């Protein structure tokens, strides 16, 4: 069956609930990353860095997140969040090097966002869902220590959870005509 890019774009959803039966094969993830990095990037800086997170590192991230949630929302909320995060089947992190040039920094971030969207679409075509999160934990110094990044020289573009969707939410968009402004 041939799937159009338009259909893939319009059918893709952020997945919040994953099946817990299996993690997608590593080969599918590697192939998606190999293709997603063809995203446009000014001066071909190729700023993205991918970090495949294993179960031990994921557990440390889950515990740190639960600690952060507990300090703000209490123990019950932390327990719920810990249980939910421990159910996430696959974990991937995208980072990039920080640069002093503000324009290049913006361009590199934009390129990484394009790569992240490509990754999401490529996985979706393989019936693999993804959630791209940039929550508070991804800016926490202890998170950087857990994943082995240098807070001073690198930034997190996103933490990606992936797996087979347990539920595919419905979505709508405002008509494109409402977003278009014609200029003389």
N, CA, C and O of each residue as an XYZ file, in Angstrom:
736
protein
N       0.840     -1.172      0.000
C       0.000      0.000      0.000
C       0.890      1.242      0.000
O       1.816      1.347      0.803
N       0.612      2.159     -0.882
C       1.348      3.413     -0.932
C       0.655      4.428     -0.033
O      -0.554      4.641     -0.121
N       1.442      5.043      0.825
C       0.909      6.047      1.734
C       1.466      7.393      1.307
O       2.674      7.539      1.121
N       0.597      8.367      1.152
C       1.063      9.685      0.748
C       1.637     10.427      1.944
O       1.243     10.185      3.085
N       2.562     11.326      1.679
C       3.127     12.146      2.744
C       2.032     12.984      3.401
O       2.053     13.203      4.612
N       1.068     13.455      2.590
C      -0.031     14.239      3.144
C      -0.830     13.418      4.154
O      -1.168     13.911      5.230
N      -1.130     12.175      3.808
C      -1.881     11.312      4.720
C      -1.083     11.035      5.992
O      -1.639     11.030      7.090
N       0.212     10.808      5.841
C       1.054     10.556      7.012
C       1.064     11.774      7.928
O       0.927     11.640      9.144
N       1.224     12.945      7.355
C       1.239     14.173      8.148
C      -0.088     14.373      8.871
O      -0.112     14.680     10.063
N      -1.182     14.202      8.155
C      -2.495     14.462      8.743
C      -2.963     13.383      9.712
O      -3.787     13.658     10.584
N      -2.456     12.163      9.577
C      -2.901     11.087     10.468
C      -2.019     10.942     11.709
O      -2.452     10.354     12.700
N      -0.817     11.457     11.674
C       0.111     11.330     12.800
C      -0.433     12.023     14.039
O      -0.993     13.116     13.960
N      -0.263     11.383     15.166
C      -0.713     11.942     16.435
C       0.377     11.790     17.475
O       1.214     10.892     17.392
N       0.357     12.668     18.444
C       1.201     12.494     19.620
C       0.570     11.389     20.449
O      -0.619     11.434     20.763
N       1.372     10.406     20.795
C       0.861      9.248     21.526
C       1.210      9.385     23.010
O       2.362      9.605     23.386
N       0.185      9.250     23.826
C       0.365      9.355     25.270
C       0.313      7.995     25.950
O       0.873      7.815     27.031
N      -0.355      7.042     25.320
C      -0.504      5.699     25.885
C       0.059      4.688     24.889
O      -0.340      4.653     23.725
N       0.982      3.878     25.362
C       1.629      2.887     24.503
C       1.254      1.481     24.941
O       0.977      1.238     26.116
N       1.247      0.553     23.983
C       1.109     -0.855     24.318
C       2.385     -1.270     25.043
O       3.475     -0.798     24.720
N       2.241     -2.132     25.997
C       3.393     -2.517     26.810
C       3.920     -3.896     26.433
O       4.694     -4.502     27.174
N       3.495     -4.378     25.284
C       3.870     -5.729     24.895
C       5.293     -5.818     24.366
O       5.983     -6.810     24.603
N       5.734     -4.791     23.654
C       7.076     -4.859     23.079
C       7.561     -3.473     22.668
O       6.781     -2.544     22.461
N       8.875     -3.380     22.562
C       9.507     -2.174     22.052
C       9.743     -2.415     20.565
O      10.149     -3.514     20.185
N       9.502     -1.427     19.717
C       9.782     -1.604     18.296
C      11.236     -2.012     18.066
O      12.117     -1.620     18.831
N      11.488     -2.789     17.027
C      12.857     -3.230     16.746
C      13.814     -2.046     16.558
O      13.466     -1.035     15.948
N      15.016     -2.199     17.094
C      16.033     -1.167     17.008
C      16.324     -0.791     15.553
O      16.624      0.366     15.258
N      16.238     -1.756     14.654
C      16.512     -1.492     13.236
C      15.549     -0.446     12.669
O      15.949      0.392     11.861
N      14.281     -0.495     13.092
C      13.303      0.489     12.613
C      13.666      1.886     13.109
O      13.584      2.854     12.353
N      14.060      1.993     14.359
C      14.456      3.278     14.927
C      15.707      3.800     14.226
O      15.770      4.976     13.866
N      16.695      2.943     14.031
C      17.926      3.364     13.362
C      17.659      3.817     11.927
O      18.240      4.798     11.463
N      16.784      3.103     11.232
C      16.452      3.494      9.854
C      15.736      4.838      9.831
O      15.984      5.666      8.954
N      14.844      5.051     10.802
C      14.143      6.336     10.876
C      15.126      7.471     11.169
O      15.019      8.545     10.577
N      16.074      7.247     12.068
C      17.073      8.276     12.369
C      17.947      8.534     11.149
O      18.276      9.681     10.844
N      18.316      7.476     10.462
C      19.148      7.623      9.261
C      18.456      8.493      8.207
O      19.118      9.217      7.464
N      17.147      8.421      8.148
C      16.405      9.241      7.185
C      16.051     10.622      7.731
O      16.056     11.603      6.988
N      15.744     10.701      9.018
C      15.283     11.989      9.569
C      16.368     13.049      9.516
O      16.057     14.240      9.491
N      17.621     12.654      9.497
C      18.710     13.630      9.502
C      18.938     14.277      8.143
O      19.870     15.062      7.968
N      18.090     13.947      7.194
C      18.122     14.647      5.904
C      17.305     15.933      5.980
O      16.999     16.544      4.956
N      16.962     16.330      7.172
C      16.233     17.585      7.389
C      17.076     18.758      6.898
O      18.306     18.700      6.924
N      16.412     19.819      6.453
C      17.179     20.999      6.041
C      17.953     21.573      7.219
O      17.436     21.668      8.333
N      19.189     21.952      6.958
C      19.965     22.637      7.997
C      20.995     23.531      7.341
O      21.801     23.104      6.514
N      20.934     24.798      7.747
C      21.761     25.844      7.158
C      23.240     25.509      7.336
O      23.673     25.121      8.420
N      23.995     25.662      6.277
C      25.431     25.377      6.267
C      25.758     23.921      6.594
O      26.898     23.602      6.933
N      24.779     23.052      6.496
C      24.952     21.624      6.786
C      25.677     21.377      8.104
O      26.593     20.557      8.178
N      25.264     22.083      9.127
C      25.874     21.920     10.447
C      25.544     20.572     11.081
O      26.290     20.089     11.933
N      24.437     19.964     10.674
C      23.985     18.679     11.202
C      24.116     18.657     12.734
O      24.888     17.876     13.289
N      23.355     19.519     13.398
C      23.553     19.744     14.829
C      23.016     18.658     15.758
O      23.364     18.642     16.938
N      22.191     17.766     15.264
C      21.503     16.789     16.101
C      22.451     15.717     16.626
O      23.386     15.289     15.948
N      22.178     15.307     17.839
C      22.868     14.187     18.474
C      21.775     13.316     19.090
O      20.924     13.807     19.831
N      21.806     12.039     18.782
C      20.788     11.119     19.289
C      21.392     10.222     20.367
O      22.524      9.754     20.246
N      20.625      9.996     21.403
C      21.057      9.181     22.530
C      19.952      8.168     22.818
O      18.869      8.537     23.272
N      20.224      6.912     22.556
C      19.270      5.852     22.839
C      19.356      5.525     24.325
O      20.418      5.155     24.827
N      18.256      5.662     25.011
C      18.221      5.502     26.462
C      17.775      4.087     26.811
O      16.693      3.646     26.425
N      18.630      3.390     27.546
C      18.343      2.031     27.985
C      17.548      2.010     29.274
O      17.270      3.058     29.856
N      17.181      0.817     29.722
C      16.304      0.681     30.889
C      16.879      1.253     32.186
O      16.134      1.820     32.985
N      18.180      1.119     32.410
C      18.760      1.643     33.655
C      18.712      3.169     33.675
O      18.356      3.774     34.686
N      19.071      3.781     32.557
C      19.033      5.242     32.479
C      17.593      5.740     32.540
O      17.311      6.740     33.201
N      16.681      5.053     31.858
C      15.263      5.437     31.899
C      14.742      5.399     33.333
O      13.981      6.279     33.736
N      15.140      4.394     34.103
C      14.686      4.292     35.490
C      15.195      5.475     36.315
O      14.459      6.014     37.141
N      16.438      5.877     36.097
C      16.975      7.038     36.822
C      16.220      8.314     36.445
O      15.970      9.166     37.296
N      15.859      8.440     35.163
C      15.074      9.596     34.717
C      13.692      9.565     35.376
O      13.203     10.590     35.850
N      13.074      8.393     35.403
C      11.752      8.255     36.036
C      11.804      8.662     37.506
O      10.915      9.366     37.985
N      12.828      8.228     38.216
C      12.959      8.553     39.636
C      13.193     10.047     39.840
O      12.614     10.646     40.746
N      14.033     10.653     39.008
C      14.256     12.094     39.112
C      12.962     12.847     38.847
O      12.629     13.785     39.571
N      12.232     12.442     37.816
C      10.971     13.119     37.512
C       9.985     12.992     38.666
O       9.308     13.958     39.018
N       9.905     11.807     39.252
C       8.999     11.611     40.392
C       9.394     12.527     41.545
O       8.528     13.087     42.218
N      10.679     12.680     41.772
C      11.158     13.584     42.822
C      10.751     15.030     42.534
O      10.312     15.748     43.433
N      10.898     15.450     41.280
C      10.507     16.810     40.900
C       9.003     17.016     41.054
O       8.563     18.062     41.532
N       8.221     16.029     40.653
C       6.763     16.117     40.785
C       6.363     16.145     42.259
O       5.484     16.914     42.648
N       6.999     15.317     43.075
C       6.657     15.270     44.488
C       6.891     16.621     45.162
O       6.099     17.044     46.004
N       7.974     17.294     44.791
C       8.271     18.584     45.429
C       7.240     19.652     45.077
O       7.075     20.618     45.821
N       6.544     19.489     43.952
C       5.553     20.480     43.536
C       4.113     20.060     43.807
O       3.270     20.888     44.152
N       3.835     18.747     43.647
C       2.443     18.298     43.690
C       2.156     17.233     44.740
O       1.005     16.831     44.909
N       3.179     16.773     45.445
C       2.957     15.803     46.501
C       3.256     14.370     46.101
O       3.503     14.055     44.937
N       3.223     13.517     47.113
C       3.617     12.117     46.946
C       2.685     11.324     46.032
O       3.147     10.532     45.212
N       1.383     11.532     46.169
C       0.419     10.781     45.340
C       0.636     11.076     43.852
O       0.668     10.153     43.038
N       0.782     12.348     43.496
C       1.023     12.722     42.104
C       2.335     12.129     41.605
O       2.434     11.704     40.453
N       3.346     12.103     42.480
C       4.646     11.539     42.101
C       4.536     10.042     41.824
O       5.141      9.537     40.879
N       3.762      9.332     42.650
C       3.574      7.894     42.446
C       2.873      7.607     41.122
O       3.248      6.682     40.402
N       1.869      8.392     40.811
C       1.141      8.224     39.550
C       2.068      8.484     38.363
O       2.086      7.712     37.404
N       2.831      9.564     38.429
C       3.751      9.913     37.341
C       4.842      8.847     37.195
O       5.193      8.471     36.077
N       5.373      8.362     38.307
C       6.411      7.331     38.256
C       5.881      6.069     37.584
O       6.552      5.484     36.733
N       4.692      5.655     37.963
C       4.092      4.461     37.359
C       3.895      4.660     35.858
O       4.190      3.769     35.062
N       3.394      5.832     35.480
C       3.155      6.123     34.057
C       4.462      6.141     33.266
O       4.548      5.543     32.193
N       5.467      6.817     33.788
C       6.733      6.912     33.064
C       7.426      5.559     32.960
O       8.087      5.276     31.961
N       7.283      4.739     33.964
C       7.908      3.407     33.907
C       7.270      2.516     32.842
O       7.862      1.512     32.446
N       6.084      2.866     32.379
C       5.398      2.083     31.344
C       5.817      2.474     29.927
O       5.423      1.812     28.967
N       6.596      3.524     29.784
C       7.001      3.986     28.445
C       7.973      2.971     27.857
O       8.995      2.669     28.473
N       7.668      2.436     26.668
C       8.491      1.354     26.125
C       9.858      1.791     25.592
O      10.862      1.144     25.889
N       9.918      2.863     24.819
C      11.173      3.268     24.199
C      11.506      4.716     24.504
O      10.621      5.570     24.548
N      12.781      4.988     24.713
C      13.250      6.320     25.080
C      14.390      6.733     24.160
O      15.324      5.966     23.923
N      14.300      7.953     23.646
C      15.342      8.502     22.791
C      15.482      9.979     23.132
O      14.490     10.660     23.388
N      16.699     10.463     23.134
C      16.967     11.859     23.448
C      17.679     12.496     22.259
O      18.576     11.896     21.667
N      17.275     13.709     21.918
C      18.009     14.481     20.917
C      18.598     15.696     21.620
O      17.900     16.440     22.309
N      19.895     15.876     21.431
C      20.565     17.054     21.962
C      21.288     17.750     20.816
O      21.342     17.255     19.690
N      21.835     18.901     21.139
C      22.653     19.635     20.177
C      23.663     20.458     20.940
O      23.465     20.803     22.105
N      24.740     20.761     20.265
C      25.785     21.580     20.855
C      25.311     23.025     20.944
O      24.704     23.545     20.007
N      25.587     23.662     22.060
C      25.298     25.096     22.188
C      26.367     25.859     21.405
O      27.542     25.492     21.414
N      25.940     26.922     20.730
C      26.891     27.764     20.004
C      26.688     29.213     20.431
O      25.585     29.610     20.806
N      27.764     29.999     20.369
C      27.704     31.398     20.803
C      27.009     32.309     19.804
O      26.486     33.356     20.184
N      26.997     31.933     18.556
C      26.371     32.728     17.504
C      24.856     32.551     17.590
O      24.352     31.458     17.336
N      24.120     33.615     17.947
C      22.660     33.516     18.143
C      21.925     33.058     16.895
O      21.002     32.248     16.986
N      22.316     33.563     15.732
C      21.645     33.166     14.498
C      21.867     31.686     14.224
O      20.918     30.967     13.913
N      23.089     31.228     14.334
C      23.356     29.802     14.101
C      22.641     28.957     15.147
O      22.134     27.882     14.829
N      22.595     29.427     16.393
C      21.910     28.684     17.439
C      20.438     28.473     17.078
O      19.897     27.380     17.243
N      19.798     29.543     16.581
C      18.396     29.443     16.143
C      18.266     28.491     14.955
O      17.362     27.656     14.918
N      19.169     28.619     13.993
C      19.104     27.760     12.810
C      19.328     26.296     13.167
O      18.665     25.414     12.622
N      20.259     26.035     14.080
C      20.501     24.653     14.497
C      19.299     24.071     15.229
O      18.952     22.907     15.029
N      18.660     24.882     16.084
C      17.468     24.400     16.774
C      16.349     24.107     15.771
O      15.663     23.090     15.875
N      16.174     24.999     14.808
C      15.144     24.792     13.789
C      15.428     23.516     12.997
O      14.509     22.751     12.703
N      16.675     23.286     12.655
C      17.041     22.074     11.918
C      16.731     20.828     12.747
O      16.241     19.830     12.218
N      17.016     20.891     14.041
C      16.713     19.757     14.919
C      15.209     19.513     14.999
O      14.761     18.367     15.036
N      14.431     20.596     15.025
C      12.974     20.448     15.043
C      12.483     19.795     13.761
O      11.576     18.963     13.795
N      13.069     20.161     12.642
C      12.710     19.507     11.365
C      13.048     18.025     11.420
O      12.259     17.188     10.980
N      14.217     17.698     11.960
C      14.608     16.293     12.081
C      13.654     15.546     13.009
O      13.304     14.396     12.744
N      13.234     16.194     14.094
C      12.305     15.554     15.031
C      10.960     15.277     14.361
O      10.375     14.212     14.560
N      10.473     16.223     13.573
C       9.219     16.007     12.843
C       9.389     14.869     11.832
O       8.518     14.010     11.695
N      10.521     14.879     11.132
C      10.789     13.779     10.195
C      10.773     12.441     10.925
O      10.178     11.474     10.449
N      11.427     12.390     12.079
C      11.480     11.155     12.860
C      10.074     10.697     13.224
O       9.738      9.521     13.081
N       9.272     11.616     13.686
C       7.902     11.294     14.066
C       7.117     10.709     12.894
O       6.407      9.714     13.046
N       7.250     11.332     11.733
C       6.529     10.865     10.543
C       7.045      9.515     10.056
O       6.260      8.645      9.680
N       8.358      9.344     10.064
C       8.946      8.075      9.622
C       8.532      6.926     10.530
O       8.239      5.829     10.054
N       8.508      7.172     11.829
C       8.058      6.131     12.757
C       6.577      5.846     12.578
O       6.145      4.694     12.623
N       5.793      6.918     12.372
C       4.347      6.755     12.191
C       4.041      5.852     11.000
O       3.112      5.045     11.047
N       4.813      5.991      9.950
C       4.620      5.125      8.772
C       4.872      3.656      9.097
O       4.427      2.772      8.366
N       5.581      3.395     10.186
C       5.863      2.017     10.622
C       4.940      1.589     11.765
O       5.191      0.593     12.444
N       3.857      2.370     11.966
C       2.875      2.116     13.036
C       3.466      2.293     14.431
O       3.012      1.679     15.396
N       4.479      3.138     14.518
C       5.114      3.443     15.794
C       4.763      4.878     16.160
O       4.980      5.802     15.376
N       4.221      5.052     17.351
C       3.862      6.375     17.819
C       4.981      6.990     18.635
O       5.878      6.294     19.111
N       4.916      8.306     18.790
C       5.963      9.018     19.502
C       5.360     10.200     20.249
O       4.366     10.789     19.827
N       5.982     10.521     21.351
C       5.669     11.758     22.059
C       6.978     12.518     22.229
O       7.969     11.970     22.710
N       6.970     13.778     21.831
C       8.127     14.657     21.943
C       7.881     15.546     23.150
O       6.956     16.359     23.147
N       8.698     15.400     24.177
C       8.515     16.203     25.368
C       9.729     17.100     25.611
O      10.876     16.716     25.381
N       9.433     18.290     26.076
C      10.471     19.259     26.423
C      10.188     19.787     27.827
O      10.442     20.953     28.130
N       9.667     18.924     28.661
C       9.269     19.320     29.999
C      10.421     19.757     30.875
O      11.587     19.709     30.481
N      10.068     20.181     32.067
C      11.032     20.731     33.027
C      12.237     19.821     33.236
O      13.359     20.299     33.399
N      12.008     18.526     33.233
C      13.102     17.595     33.497
C      14.238     17.737     32.482
O      15.403     17.530     32.823
N      13.908     18.086     31.246
C      14.940     18.180     30.202
C      15.825     19.411     30.356
O      16.777     19.594     29.597
N      15.514     20.249     31.333
C      16.343     21.428     31.620
C      17.003     21.321     32.995
O      17.622     22.274     33.469
N      16.869     20.177     33.619
C      17.389     19.964     34.964
C      18.839     19.479     34.894
O      19.158     18.571     34.126
N      19.701     20.081     35.689
C      21.115     19.708     35.689
C      21.352     18.251     36.029
O      22.254     17.626     35.472
N      20.555     17.699     36.936
C      20.713     16.278     37.286
C      20.327     15.372     36.119
O      20.901     14.296     35.948
N      19.360     15.804     35.324
C      19.013     15.047     34.119
C      20.228     14.970     33.191
O      20.541     13.910     32.650
N      20.901     16.098     33.017
C      22.092     16.135     32.175
C      23.146     15.159     32.697
O      23.803     14.474     31.913
N      23.305     15.098     34.012
C      24.261     14.151     34.598
C      23.855     12.714     34.295
O      24.698     11.888     33.944
N      22.574     12.418     34.429
C      22.078     11.053     34.194
C      22.352     10.610     32.764
O      22.766      9.474     32.533
N      22.120     11.506     31.797
C      22.275     11.120     30.389
C      23.675     11.429     29.845
O      23.949     11.199     28.667
N      24.546     11.943     30.692
C      25.931     12.158     30.289
C      26.151     13.344     29.379
O      27.042     13.318     28.530
N      25.345     14.395     29.543
C      25.525     15.601     28.742
C      26.132     16.702     29.600
O      25.954     16.723     30.818
N      26.841     17.602     28.964
C      27.424     18.752     29.638
C      26.456     19.916     29.507
O      26.222     20.414     28.405
N      25.896     20.349     30.625
C      24.892     21.418     30.635
C      25.425     22.704     30.018
O      24.662     23.458     29.414
N      26.711     22.967     30.159
C      27.310     24.215     29.662
C      27.488     24.214     28.151
O      27.501     25.277     27.530
N      27.625     23.037     27.553
C      27.953     22.990     26.126
C      26.887     22.341     25.256
O      26.989     22.382     24.030
N      25.864     21.740     25.867
C      24.826     21.063     25.099
C      23.446     21.470     25.594
O      23.275     21.868     26.747
N      22.471     21.364     24.708
C      21.087     21.583     25.107
C      20.237     20.421     24.606
O      20.569     19.764     23.619
N      19.150     20.189     25.301
C      18.233     19.114     24.930
C      17.186     19.689     23.985
O      16.530     20.683     24.296
N      17.040     19.056     22.840
C      15.990     19.426     21.889
C      14.696     18.740     22.296
O      13.621     19.337     22.227
N      14.798     17.511     22.713
C      13.606     16.798     23.134
C      13.917     15.407     23.635
O      14.905     14.780     23.254
N      13.040     14.955     24.497
C      13.026     13.580     24.957
C      11.866     12.936     24.216
O      10.735     13.417     24.282
N      12.149     11.853     23.514
C      11.139     11.201     22.682
C      10.795      9.842     23.263
O      11.667      8.996     23.465
N       9.509      9.646     23.529
C       9.021      8.345     23.933
C       8.411      7.705     22.692
O       7.709      8.371     21.930
N       8.672      6.439     22.488
C       8.135      5.790     21.301
C       7.713      4.361     21.610
O       8.216      3.719     22.532
N       6.778      3.896     20.811
C       6.279      2.536     20.946
C       5.012      2.374     20.117
O       4.602      3.276     19.387
N       4.413      1.218     20.248
C       3.177      0.962     19.519
C       2.016      1.611     20.278
O       1.866      1.387     21.479
N       1.202      2.405     19.597
C       0.121      3.132     20.275
C      -0.934      2.205     20.878
O      -1.380      1.258     20.231
N      -1.323      2.481     22.108
C      -2.460      1.798     22.729
C      -3.739      2.536     22.378
O      -4.823      1.953     22.354
N      -3.598      3.822     22.108
C      -4.740      4.664     21.784
C      -4.258      5.751     20.829
O      -3.193      6.333     21.032
N      -5.036      6.021     19.798
C      -4.697      7.088     18.851
C      -5.761      8.170     18.982
O      -6.905      7.986     18.568
N      -5.367      9.300     19.565
C      -6.353     10.367     19.769
C      -6.804     10.992     18.453
O      -6.083     10.973     17.456
N      -7.991     11.536     18.475
C      -8.509     12.277     17.327
C      -8.012     13.720     17.431
O      -7.721     14.206     18.524
N      -7.921     14.388     16.307
C      -7.486     15.787     16.323
C      -8.133     16.544     15.179
O      -8.522     15.962     14.166
N      -8.237     17.825     15.355
C      -8.729     18.706     14.296
C      -7.792     19.893     14.212
O      -7.014     20.146     15.132
N      -7.862     20.603     13.136
C      -7.074     21.816     12.965
C      -7.985     22.909     12.422
O      -8.967     22.643     11.728
N      -7.633     24.136     12.755
C      -8.313     25.285     12.170
C      -7.927     25.331     10.701
O      -6.781     25.047     10.353
N      -8.868     25.685      9.837
C      -8.612     25.727      8.398
C      -7.401     26.607      8.084
O      -7.212     27.657      8.698
N      -6.598     26.177      7.141
C      -5.398     26.918      6.746
C      -5.728     28.347      6.343
O      -4.942     29.263      6.589
N      -6.869     28.537      5.736
C      -7.244     29.886      5.293
C      -7.294     30.881      6.459
O      -7.131     32.084      6.256
N      -7.516     30.383      7.666
C      -7.566     31.257      8.845
C      -6.158     31.685      9.292
O      -6.008     32.627     10.070
N      -5.139     30.989      8.797
C      -3.763     31.279      9.195
C      -2.994     32.051      8.121
O      -1.848     32.447      8.336
N      -3.612     32.257      6.995
C      -2.930     32.893      5.867
C      -3.304     34.353      5.774
O      -4.484     34.704      5.763
N      -2.307     35.193      5.707
C      -2.519     36.619      5.539
C      -1.904     37.016      4.198
O      -0.711     36.823      3.964
N      -2.724     37.564      3.342
C      -2.238     37.992      2.033
C      -1.686     39.419      2.149
O      -2.315     40.302      2.733
N      -0.526     39.610      1.592
C       0.106     40.929      1.600
C       0.063     41.518      0.199
O       0.142     40.782     -0.785
N      -0.062     42.848      0.096
C      -0.137     43.479     -1.233
C       1.189     43.348     -1.977
O       1.313     43.819     -3.107
